[in-house]
Amino acid sequence: MIFESEPETAPGERAAPDIEPRMFQFLDAMPVGVFIGLPGGRPYYANAEGMQLLLQDVNPSPEVLEQAKAYRACLAGTDDPYPVEREPMARALAGETVHCDDMEIHRSDGTVVPLEFWATPVFGPAGSIDQVIVAYVDISERREAENANASQAALLELAHDAIFVRNNASRITYWNSGAERTYGFPRGEALGKVSYELLHTEFPEPREDIEAKVARDGQWEGEIVHTRSDGQVIVVASRWAAHWGNDGRLLGVMEVNRDVTVPRQRAEAELLRRASALERAKLPLGRSNEELEQFAYVASHDLSEPLRAISGPISLLARRYRGELDAEADQFIEFAVDGCRRMQAIIDDLLALSRAGRVDGELQAVDCNVLVKGVVAGLGARIAETGAIVRVDPLPTVVSQPTQLGQVFQNLISNALKFIPPGVVPEVVVSAERIGDEWDFSVVDNGIGIEPRHRERIFGMFKRLHSRTEFEGSGIGLALCKRIVEREGGRIGVDTAPSGQGSCFWFALPIATPVAAPTASTIASTVAAPTASPIASLIAAGEAS
């Protein structure tokens, strides 16, 4: 295809002289390449964008234009010349309306420009083709986006989880290989179907409420019931992530599901096994529970009531008469108020200790990642105050009582934020590894450390290594951790941190059932999570209370 600086004229081949220059001005201002050819393939006009896209020189000089240097067209993805018979202009001259995007321009500087073409013939009054108009655009950015999407889709195909995308009408627009394996429906059968109708979904709450939460918060997670293609009913741990458009509109939802039917059955079996073991030991356990209940009653009523009778008037004296008596009297009142406050804290800790000795609450599969995340969030003020640098490595899912296991993490993490030398920023790591038939959790810090001779003592009730003026506390926190862990059939202890500075608190829980569940970090690495947080996880590890 040759461009001429002064195209030949012929009667009837050009527009009226007063219209043509203005039309060419409009075409030159367009960001789309436009080429007009005459019968026989002779060039008539190309606008500025068209010249820049097709010529080998991006900014052609007058000499190049004069010599009418041709472009080099190749089939997309190859160095093979584009077939002449398939060129848009040739097909339009044959009377065909053309749309194609399989041509690339290979320039002399080595750059490759992919183009999308539209070509159409222009018929004269006699019905013959007078001209051909070809429009074309550079689709480099679109190709890059398509390649990026293809790469992401390839990653999703590698995921074991069932992943599918549905639009605002809940019709499935993407269905990965994991979804085919999990549900048994091939991709071709699933695409276009309403997801909750295809899978006969049973929701834990009204579907409309869940969709409203996704539209508001951008995500939702929970357990739902699906039915496979073979009729088998399964339970899946489901995570939903909203897909937003550039204008802020909700375009659809990505759903990531993992079949937890077998782990859940194992957890229920473990619950029955433990219940049976407790039944066999019900006599001594019953006596223990009865004593603990009596203790809890005494602590909550017989101790708390007279304490309130003392602390109330003392606190009133402090508010009303502070500064009206001498300094020594104010100090005495403050001693009494502080003593009441510490006594109430001790009573609260004793109640927690008594509850830890009772086997109540449902055993269930507990995702420790979620549990620790909640504990850390609750300690946000302390973390911000100390400027703590913390990290939580991926943690397993265990069968436990979530409230009491959370108490263990709560005590160890809060201790780590407390027992720090002056001027030191807390740096802590929480991690876990499987060793034999146990999950070994560790909480490593850079705190004051614990001498080997005190490492057993600190797990006893009221066993403090430091005065209250140095570090506040009741001395029950680690005893509570020990009772909870041992009730779960585990062990707890403390060593020196691997760095030689600080402590490494650890506790081991038996792996009664090999339960595993997907974590938020795993999914975030596979899909664009709404959510992928740019803030590093914050944790803290425990020292002696």
SETIVEX-733321 format. One line per 10 residues: number of its first residue (from 1); their letters; for each residue x, y, z of C-alpha. Coordinates in pm, whole numbers, plus 50000, padded with zeros to 5 digits. Layout:
<rs>
NUM) a) X,Y,Z ~ ...
</rs>
This chain:
<rs>
1) mifesepeta) 50000,50000,50000 ~ 50161,50333,49888 ~ 50083,50685,50008 ~ 50128,50966,49757 ~ 50181,51327,49855 ~ 49974,51448,49557 ~ 49714,51187,49459 ~ 49591,51178,49103 ~ 49262,51344,49020 ~ 48984,51201,48816
11) pgeraapdie) 48635,51320,48738 ~ 48392,51209,49005 ~ 48662,51075,49237 ~ 48677,51369,49473 ~ 48424,51551,49684 ~ 48328,51905,49595 ~ 48626,52142,49639 ~ 48458,52347,49915 ~ 48364,52035,50119 ~ 48673,51818,50084
21) prmfqfldam) 48928,52041,50269 ~ 48694,52080,50566 ~ 48628,51703,50573 ~ 49003,51637,50571 ~ 49048,51881,50861 ~ 48796,51684,51063 ~ 48964,51355,50978 ~ 49310,51490,51069 ~ 49180,51581,51415 ~ 49054,51228,51485
31) pvgvfiglpg) 49258,50993,51712 ~ 49173,50708,51472 ~ 49368,50625,51159 ~ 49165,50680,50842 ~ 49264,50573,50489 ~ 49066,50630,50169 ~ 49152,50422,49865 ~ 49035,50428,49504 ~ 48947,50136,49275 ~ 49255,49936,49189
41) grpyyanaeg) 49405,50001,49532 ~ 49535,50348,49452 ~ 49566,50563,49769 ~ 49364,50879,49782 ~ 49395,51010,50139 ~ 49536,50916,50482 ~ 49492,51136,50788 ~ 49776,51230,51026 ~ 49703,50948,51275 ~ 49686,50696,50992
51) mqlllqdvnp) 50020,50806,50847 ~ 50184,50779,51188 ~ 50048,50429,51253 ~ 50119,50276,50912 ~ 50450,50424,50806 ~ 50767,50264,50939 ~ 50888,50603,51061 ~ 50674,50727,51344 ~ 50730,51093,51246 ~ 50776,51077,50870
61) spevleqaka) 50977,51355,50706 ~ 50862,51522,50382 ~ 51127,51316,50200 ~ 50979,50992,50333 ~ 50632,51102,50236 ~ 50758,51198,49894 ~ 50915,50856,49849 ~ 50593,50701,49983 ~ 50769,50443,50195 ~ 50539,50147,50264
71) yraclagtdd) 50461,49987,50600 ~ 50539,49624,50687 ~ 50229,49432,50789 ~ 50250,49089,50957 ~ 50012,48835,51099 ~ 49964,48896,51471 ~ 50222,48715,51681 ~ 50444,48623,51384 ~ 50694,48769,51137 ~ 50494,48631,50844
81) pypverepma) 50374,48891,50591 ~ 50002,48960,50616 ~ 49827,48782,50324 ~ 49737,49031,50053 ~ 49399,48873,49990 ~ 49309,48921,50360 ~ 49404,49288,50378 ~ 49103,49498,50480 ~ 49133,49725,50176 ~ 49146,49433,49931
91) ralagetvhc) 48840,49272,50089 ~ 48648,49600,50093 ~ 48731,49654,49723 ~ 48566,49317,49668 ~ 48249,49456,49828 ~ 48298,49310,50177 ~ 48251,49496,50506 ~ 48549,49401,50721 ~ 48641,49395,51091 ~ 48964,49227,51203
101) ddmeihrsdg) 49232,49261,51469 ~ 49497,49012,51352 ~ 49742,49255,51188 ~ 50062,49399,51337 ~ 50280,49676,51198 ~ 50653,49602,51233 ~ 50843,49930,51228 ~ 51204,49981,51133 ~ 51298,50067,51494 ~ 51186,49720,51607
111) tvvplefwat) 50857,49823,51767 ~ 50544,49623,51692 ~ 50202,49791,51682 ~ 49890,49570,51686 ~ 49598,49722,51496 ~ 49224,49674,51481 ~ 49066,49747,51138 ~ 48724,49838,51003 ~ 48685,49866,50625 ~ 48381,49935,50409
121) pvfgpagsid) 48320,50001,50039 ~ 48155,50324,49919 ~ 47925,50266,49624 ~ 47860,50524,49355 ~ 47527,50606,49181 ~ 47587,50333,48924 ~ 47635,50070,49193 ~ 48008,50036,49142 ~ 48266,50085,49419 ~ 48399,50440,49397
131) qvivayvdis) 48608,50440,49713 ~ 48708,50231,50015 ~ 48727,50373,50367 ~ 48954,50196,50616 ~ 48968,50296,50985 ~ 49220,50151,51230 ~ 49340,50200,51588 ~ 49640,50100,51797 ~ 49526,49827,52043 ~ 49856,49785,52229
141) erreaenana) 49705,49880,52566 ~ 49409,49648,52513 ~ 49639,49360,52425 ~ 49846,49420,52738 ~ 49529,49419,52950 ~ 49410,49100,52779 ~ 49745,48932,52844 ~ 49736,49040,53209 ~ 49382,48904,53246 ~ 49487,48580,53080
151) sqaallelah) 49776,48545,53326 ~ 49546,48602,53622 ~ 49295,48354,53483 ~ 49575,48098,53443 ~ 49661,48141,53812 ~ 49298,48092,53909 ~ 49296,47769,53709 ~ 49579,47641,53930 ~ 49381,47698,54250 ~ 49239,47391,54423
161) daifvrnnas) 48943,47594,54551 ~ 48626,47637,54350 ~ 48633,47991,54212 ~ 48360,48147,54002 ~ 48249,48499,53910 ~ 47889,48606,53870 ~ 47736,48930,53750 ~ 47471,49141,53922 ~ 47203,48901,53800 ~ 47392,48614,53971
171) ritywnsgae) 47469,48457,53633 ~ 47806,48283,53617 ~ 48062,48450,53388 ~ 48374,48258,53497 ~ 48412,47900,53624 ~ 48759,47763,53705 ~ 48887,47406,53701 ~ 48853,47386,54081 ~ 48480,47457,54045 ~ 48452,47178,53789
181) rtygfprgea) 48620,46934,54030 ~ 48420,47047,54333 ~ 48075,47057,54177 ~ 48104,46824,53876 ~ 47953,47077,53633 ~ 48174,47140,53326 ~ 48253,47501,53242 ~ 48027,47509,52936 ~ 47729,47392,53139 ~ 47786,47637,53427
191) lgkvsyellh) 47846,47959,53231 ~ 47536,48174,53206 ~ 47348,47989,53480 ~ 47219,48152,53799 ~ 47466,48026,54059 ~ 47227,47965,54350 ~ 46984,47784,54119 ~ 47254,47566,53961 ~ 47398,47466,54301 ~ 47067,47466,54498
201) tefpepredi) 47237,47691,54754 ~ 47121,47688,55117 ~ 47226,48013,55287 ~ 47277,48065,55663 ~ 47071,48385,55637 ~ 46851,48541,55368 ~ 47039,48576,55038 ~ 46924,48935,55001 ~ 47083,49025,55336 ~ 47414,48865,55235
211) eakvardgqw) 47418,49049,54901 ~ 47342,49375,55081 ~ 47644,49317,55308 ~ 47867,49254,55006 ~ 47744,49573,54840 ~ 47811,49764,55163 ~ 48133,49603,55293 ~ 48281,49456,54975 ~ 48304,49104,55120 ~ 48130,48826,55312
221) egeivhtrsd) 48232,48486,55444 ~ 48053,48196,55601 ~ 47943,47837,55547 ~ 47682,47750,55283 ~ 47537,47423,55154 ~ 47565,47328,54783 ~ 47448,47032,54579 ~ 47685,46874,54327 ~ 47587,46757,53979 ~ 47561,46399,54110
231) gqvivvasrw) 47318,46505,54384 ~ 47570,46491,54670 ~ 47517,46764,54929 ~ 47836,46935,55049 ~ 47923,47211,55295 ~ 48164,47481,55171 ~ 48355,47757,55347 ~ 48264,48047,55120 ~ 48429,48387,55075 ~ 48270,48653,54855
241) aahwgndgrl) 48457,48956,54717 ~ 48289,49244,54535 ~ 48411,49353,54190 ~ 48373,49730,54148 ~ 48382,49930,53826 ~ 48589,50246,53778 ~ 48274,50448,53843 ~ 48216,50277,54179 ~ 47931,50055,54060 ~ 47913,49692,54171
251) lgvmevnrdv) 47979,49485,53859 ~ 47967,49139,54014 ~ 48098,48906,54284 ~ 48383,48656,54297 ~ 48305,48351,54509 ~ 48585,48132,54648 ~ 48460,47805,54801 ~ 48633,47513,54972 ~ 48462,47184,55047 ~ 48479,47137,55426
261) tvprqraeae) 48231,46851,55447 ~ 48488,46590,55555 ~ 48677,46816,55802 ~ 48347,46916,55955 ~ 48243,46553,55995 ~ 48580,46480,56156 ~ 48535,46772,56395 ~ 48191,46643,56492 ~ 48337,46294,56544 ~ 48611,46441,56763
271) llrrasaler) 48348,46626,56964 ~ 48162,46301,57021 ~ 48488,46125,57117 ~ 48574,46389,57373 ~ 48219,46389,57507 ~ 48243,46011,57550 ~ 48575,46042,57732 ~ 48427,46305,57960 ~ 48129,46081,58029 ~ 48364,45804,58147
281) aklplgrsne) 48533,46048,58380 ~ 48214,46222,58488 ~ 48241,46139,58859 ~ 48575,46308,58936 ~ 48501,46575,58681 ~ 48163,46637,58833 ~ 48321,46690,59175 ~ 48576,46926,59023 ~ 48309,47125,58846 ~ 48100,47145,59160
291) eleqfayvas) 48394,47283,59359 ~ 48471,47534,59085 ~ 48110,47647,59069 ~ 48111,47700,59445 ~ 48433,47895,59414 ~ 48289,48108,59133 ~ 47984,48186,59345 ~ 48198,48290,59643 ~ 48425,48502,59425 ~ 48146,48676,59239
301) hdlseplrai) 47908,48733,59529 ~ 48075,48694,59869 ~ 48389,48881,59763 ~ 48265,49127,59502 ~ 47975,49260,59706 ~ 48178,49378,60013 ~ 48446,49507,59777 ~ 48189,49729,59603 ~ 48071,49846,59946 ~ 48429,49965,60013
311) sgpisllarr) 48530,50092,59670 ~ 48213,50297,59615 ~ 48249,50529,59917 ~ 48628,50549,59877 ~ 48591,50655,59512 ~ 48330,50912,59619 ~ 48569,51052,59881 ~ 48841,51079,59617 ~ 48617,51274,59380 ~ 48459,51506,59634
321) yrgeldaead) 48740,51586,59873 ~ 49060,51561,59668 ~ 49265,51870,59746 ~ 49048,51974,60043 ~ 49242,51755,60287 ~ 49617,51752,60328 ~ 49847,51577,60078 ~ 49894,51276,60304 ~ 49516,51219,60325 ~ 49487,51236,59945
331) qfiefavdgc) 49764,50978,59919 ~ 49591,50743,60166 ~ 49265,50767,59971 ~ 49450,50693,59645 ~ 49609,50384,59806 ~ 49262,50257,59899 ~ 49117,50324,59552 ~ 49411,50148,59384 ~ 49381,49852,59619 ~ 49012,49812,59538
341) rrmqaiiddl) 49087,49830,59168 ~ 49357,49562,59193 ~ 49136,49342,59410 ~ 48857,49355,59150 ~ 49106,49264,58876 ~ 49221,48963,59079 ~ 48860,48850,59133 ~ 48793,48879,58758 ~ 49103,48673,58680 ~ 49007,48410,58938
351) lalsragrvd) 48665,48380,58778 ~ 48829,48333,58437 ~ 49054,48067,58589 ~ 48757,47882,58735 ~ 48575,47887,58403 ~ 48885,47747,58230 ~ 48865,47440,58449 ~ 48513,47358,58336 ~ 48443,47173,58013 ~ 48169,47391,57867
361) gelqavdcnv) 48126,47550,57530 ~ 48113,47374,57194 ~ 48427,47228,57039 ~ 48458,47336,56680 ~ 48704,47396,56399 ~ 48880,47722,56490 ~ 49075,47916,56225 ~ 49362,48056,56432 ~ 49433,48319,56166 ~ 49092,48475,56228
371) lvkgvvaglg) 49120,48426,56604 ~ 49458,48602,56633 ~ 49346,48877,56398 ~ 49059,48954,56636 ~ 49289,48952,56939 ~ 49532,49191,56771 ~ 49248,49422,56670 ~ 49138,49438,57033 ~ 49489,49540,57137 ~ 49510,49810,56870
381) ariaetgaiv) 49540,50098,57118 ~ 49834,49935,57297 ~ 50002,49847,56967 ~ 49968,50204,56847 ~ 50099,50336,57179 ~ 50413,50121,57169 ~ 50464,50138,56791 ~ 50490,49758,56789 ~ 50632,49584,56480 ~ 50453,49253,56458
391) rvdplptvvs) 50403,48964,56215 ~ 50160,48674,56205 ~ 50271,48380,55994 ~ 50003,48147,55849 ~ 49836,47954,56132 ~ 49641,47625,56119 ~ 49282,47540,56200 ~ 49240,47333,56516 ~ 48951,47170,56701 ~ 48906,47369,57020
401) qptqlgqvfq) 48680,47596,57221 ~ 48733,47934,57050 ~ 48666,48161,57350 ~ 48922,47993,57573 ~ 49181,47944,57300 ~ 49140,48314,57225 ~ 49212,48383,57594 ~ 49550,48209,57556 ~ 49647,48427,57260 ~ 49508,48735,57438
411) nlisnalkfi) 49722,48681,57748 ~ 50043,48600,57560 ~ 50009,48892,57318 ~ 49919,49148,57585 ~ 50213,49030,57799 ~ 50446,49086,57504 ~ 50331,49446,57476 ~ 50380,49493,57850 ~ 50714,49332,57940 ~ 50943,49546,57722
421) ppgvvpevvv) 51260,49726,57835 ~ 51234,50107,57837 ~ 51298,50261,57496 ~ 51257,49931,57305 ~ 50993,49894,57033 ~ 50818,49554,57059 ~ 50897,49318,56773 ~ 50704,48994,56781 ~ 50630,48695,56559 ~ 50347,48443,56601
431) saerigdewd) 50385,48120,56405 ~ 50302,47750,56411 ~ 50440,47428,56269 ~ 50328,47069,56270 ~ 50558,46838,56466 ~ 50441,46478,56472 ~ 50084,46468,56598 ~ 50090,46819,56744 ~ 50058,47178,56630 ~ 50335,47376,56800
441) fsvvdngigi) 50247,47745,56833 ~ 50520,47993,56921 ~ 50513,48360,57022 ~ 50857,48519,56997 ~ 50937,48868,57128 ~ 51229,49098,57202 ~ 51126,49174,57559 ~ 51301,49146,57892 ~ 51330,48766,57879 ~ 51298,48512,58161
451) eprhrerifg) 51582,48341,58340 ~ 51579,47958,58309 ~ 51534,47911,58685 ~ 51200,48099,58675 ~ 51048,47932,58367 ~ 50835,47682,58557 ~ 50745,47917,58836 ~ 50580,48179,58616 ~ 50293,47944,58529 ~ 50180,47925,58893
461) mfkrlhsrte) 49906,48142,59038 ~ 50021,48481,59170 ~ 50385,48401,59074 ~ 50523,48741,58979 ~ 50886,48814,58891 ~ 50853,49193,58901 ~ 50696,49446,59131 ~ 50372,49622,59041 ~ 50560,49950,59009 ~ 50760,49797,58721
471) fegsgiglal) 50486,49600,58543 ~ 50120,49587,58648 ~ 49921,49265,58654 ~ 49757,49009,58882 ~ 49995,48715,58828 ~ 49717,48486,58705 ~ 49741,48528,58325 ~ 49996,48255,58256 ~ 49834,48019,58505 ~ 49513,48065,58309
481) ckriveregg) 49695,47985,57983 ~ 49842,47670,58138 ~ 49503,47546,58258 ~ 49334,47606,57920 ~ 49612,47440,57718 ~ 49636,47138,57948 ~ 49259,47096,57943 ~ 49293,47064,57565 ~ 49549,46786,57618 ~ 49841,47013,57531
491) rigvdtapsg) 50162,47150,57683 ~ 50297,47501,57740 ~ 50638,47644,57818 ~ 50887,47921,57753 ~ 51239,47935,57608 ~ 51484,48204,57512 ~ 51406,48367,57177 ~ 51617,48236,56884 ~ 51789,48574,56862 ~ 51913,48535,57220
501) qgscfwfalp) 51712,48837,57333 ~ 51355,48814,57460 ~ 51136,48508,57507 ~ 50970,48239,57301 ~ 50643,48126,57460 ~ 50513,47808,57303 ~ 50221,47576,57345 ~ 50144,47248,57170 ~ 49796,47114,57093 ~ 49725,46759,56975
511) iatpvaapta) 49609,46713,56617 ~ 49295,46515,56683 ~ 49170,46562,56327 ~ 49374,46688,56030 ~ 49147,46985,55962 ~ 49266,47251,55722 ~ 49086,47558,55598 ~ 49175,47829,55345 ~ 49315,48149,55489 ~ 49262,48510,55376
521) stiastvaap) 49627,48543,55287 ~ 49611,48230,55064 ~ 49317,48369,54873 ~ 49466,48716,54849 ~ 49765,48567,54672 ~ 49537,48397,54418 ~ 49269,48657,54356 ~ 49260,49033,54379 ~ 49112,49048,54721 ~ 48906,49331,54817
531) taspiaslia) 49061,49381,55034 ~ 49422,49300,55039 ~ 49546,49509,55313 ~ 49856,49723,55263 ~ 49922,49731,55636 ~ 50153,49464,55775 ~ 49990,49231,56028 ~ 50046,49335,56387 ~ 50098,49089,56669 ~ 50276,49063,57000
541) ageas) 50414,48770,57199 ~ 50397,48690,57567 ~ 50625,48732,57859 ~ 50569,48628,58223 ~ 50266,48790,58382
</rs>
